[in-house]
Amino acid sequence: MNEHLKKINTLIDGFDAETHSALQAISKTKKYKKGEFLLYQGEVCKSSFWIEEGITRKYYMNEKKEVTTELLFKHDLAVAFSSYVSNQPSREFIQAITDVTVSCMDKNAFQHLKINHPQLIQLDLLMTEYYTMWLERRLFEFHTLSAMEKYKLILKEQPDFIRHIPLTYIASYLGISLETLSRVRTKI
């Protein structure tokens, strides 16, 4: 994944000045407090959120129970992808777990810019590839790793942030009960 991020950064670094300026003009830095929502279920996702600082989660409601599908950290893209692409209401919420700073980009403005700035088409493709690879990895891990392996992986990849995430969110994200997570944590 880091190699793909390097490709994205190299592409952006190579943008001509006009493309850089155009992209900057439609990118807005926004801050969200812990608990605030970047997107509500039922809204159309009209923006992408590149996380600069903090942690967000994506979740949906299932029989009055929150199911966390993604935990997103610095350099992750927070977007309700199918809503973003299809212009349909989102099935998910995106919520700040900690105070969060994001670079927010309006989808329509970005689509319009791609007409006159072809480098942005390549950026769009690389970002979609990055998200798809992340999602494929997440699905593979979800279905092949044990509860212990999943928890160790998140500890390894995000050791500084794990203490900021409520255990109920972690258990839901890992697809295990809170009781199973407690047993896993006592063995580490």
C-alpha positions in Angstrom: 0.0 0.0 0.0 2.8 2.4 0.8 4.2 2.0 -2.7 0.9 3.1 -4.1 0.8 6.1 -1.8 4.3 7.0 -3.1 3.0 6.8 -6.7 0.1 9.2 -5.8 2.5 11.6 -4.1 5.0 11.4 -7.0 2.1 12.2 -9.5 0.9 15.1 -7.4 4.5 16.4 -7.0 4.8 16.3 -10.8 1.7 18.3 -11.5 2.2 21.5 -13.5 1.6 24.8 -11.6 -1.8 25.3 -13.2 -3.1 21.9 -12.1 -1.7 22.4 -8.6 -3.5 25.7 -8.3 -6.8 24.3 -9.7 -6.6 21.4 -7.2 -5.8 23.7 -4.3 -8.7 25.9 -5.3 -11.3 23.1 -4.8 -9.6 21.5 -1.7 -10.8 22.8 1.6 -9.3 21.9 5.0 -12.0 21.1 7.5 -11.9 20.2 11.1 -14.3 17.9 12.9 -14.6 17.4 16.6 -14.7 14.0 18.1 -18.1 12.5 17.6 -19.1 14.8 14.7 -20.3 13.4 11.4 -18.6 13.9 8.0 -21.5 12.1 6.4 -24.9 10.8 7.6 -26.6 7.7 6.4 -29.1 8.7 3.8 -27.2 11.7 2.5 -25.5 11.6 -0.9 -21.7 11.5 -0.5 -20.7 14.6 -2.6 -17.2 14.9 -1.2 -14.1 12.9 -0.6 -12.2 13.3 2.7 -8.4 12.8 2.7 -7.5 12.4 6.4 -4.6 14.6 7.4 -4.9 14.0 11.2 -7.1 11.9 13.4 -9.3 8.9 13.1 -12.7 8.3 11.5 -14.9 5.3 11.2 -17.5 4.2 8.7 -20.5 2.3 10.0 -24.0 1.3 9.3 -27.0 0.4 11.4 -28.1 -3.3 11.5 -31.1 -4.1 13.7 -30.4 -1.0 15.9 -26.8 -2.1 16.3 -23.8 -0.1 14.9 -21.5 -2.2 12.6 -18.1 -0.6 12.0 -16.8 -1.4 8.5 -13.8 0.8 8.3 -11.4 2.6 10.7 -9.6 5.3 8.8 -6.3 7.0 9.8 -3.9 9.6 8.4 -3.5 9.3 4.6 -6.7 7.3 4.2 -9.5 8.3 2.0 -12.9 8.5 3.8 -15.7 8.2 1.3 -19.0 6.3 1.0 -17.8 5.0 -2.4 -21.0 3.6 -3.9 -22.9 6.8 -2.9 -20.1 9.0 -4.2 -20.0 7.2 -7.6 -23.7 6.5 -8.1 -25.1 9.8 -6.5 -27.4 7.6 -4.4 -28.0 8.0 -0.6 -25.3 6.5 1.5 -25.9 3.4 3.5 -23.1 4.4 5.9 -22.2 7.1 8.4 -18.7 8.6 8.5 -17.9 9.8 12.0 -14.8 11.4 13.7 -13.6 9.1 16.5 -11.0 11.8 17.5 -10.7 15.4 16.5 -10.0 15.1 12.7 -8.5 17.4 10.0 -9.4 16.5 6.5 -8.8 17.8 3.0 -12.3 17.9 1.6 -12.9 17.9 -2.2 -16.2 18.4 -3.8 -16.9 15.6 -6.4 -18.6 17.9 -9.0 -15.7 20.4 -8.8 -13.2 17.6 -9.2 -15.0 16.1 -12.2 -15.2 19.5 -13.9 -11.5 20.1 -13.3 -10.6 16.7 -15.0 -11.8 18.1 -18.3 -9.1 20.7 -18.5 -6.4 19.0 -16.4 -5.8 15.4 -17.7 -3.3 14.7 -14.9 -6.3 14.7 -12.5 -7.8 11.7 -14.4 -4.6 9.8 -13.6 -4.9 10.9 -9.9 -8.5 9.8 -9.8 -7.5 6.4 -11.2 -4.7 6.0 -8.7 -6.9 7.0 -5.8 -9.6 4.5 -6.9 -6.9 1.8 -7.3 -5.6 2.6 -3.8 -9.1 2.4 -2.2 -9.8 -0.9 -4.1 -6.6 -2.5 -3.0 -7.2 -1.4 0.6 -10.7 -2.8 0.4 -9.5 -6.1 -1.1 -6.9 -6.5 1.6 -9.5 -5.7 4.3 -11.9 -8.4 2.9 -9.1 -10.9 2.7 -7.9 -10.3 6.3 -11.5 -10.3 7.6 -12.2 -13.7 6.1 -8.8 -15.4 6.6 -7.3 -14.1 9.9 -8.2 -15.2 13.4 -9.5 -12.7 15.9 -6.0 -12.7 17.5 -4.3 -12.1 14.1 -6.7 -9.3 13.2 -6.1 -7.5 16.5 -2.3 -7.9 16.3 -2.4 -6.5 12.8 -4.2 -3.4 13.9 -1.9 -3.0 16.8 1.1 -3.3 14.5 -0.2 -0.9 11.9 -1.7 1.8 14.1 -0.1 1.4 17.6 -0.3 5.1 18.4 -4.0 5.4 17.6 -5.5 2.2 19.0 -5.9 3.7 22.5 -8.2 6.4 21.0 -10.7 3.9 19.6 -13.5 2.6 21.8 -13.3 -1.2 22.2 -16.8 -1.6 20.9 -15.7 -0.1 17.6 -12.7 -2.3 17.4 -14.6 -5.4 18.1 -17.2 -4.5 15.5 -14.5 -3.7 12.9 -12.8 -7.0 13.5 -16.2 -8.8 13.3 -16.0 -10.3 16.8 -17.8 -9.8 20.0 -16.6 -7.5 22.7 -16.1 -10.6 25.0 -13.9 -12.2 22.3 -11.9 -9.0 22.0 -11.4 -9.0 25.8 -10.1 -12.5 25.7 -7.8 -11.7 22.8 -6.4 -8.6 24.6 -5.7 -10.6 27.8 -3.5 -13.1 25.8 -1.3 -10.3 24.4 
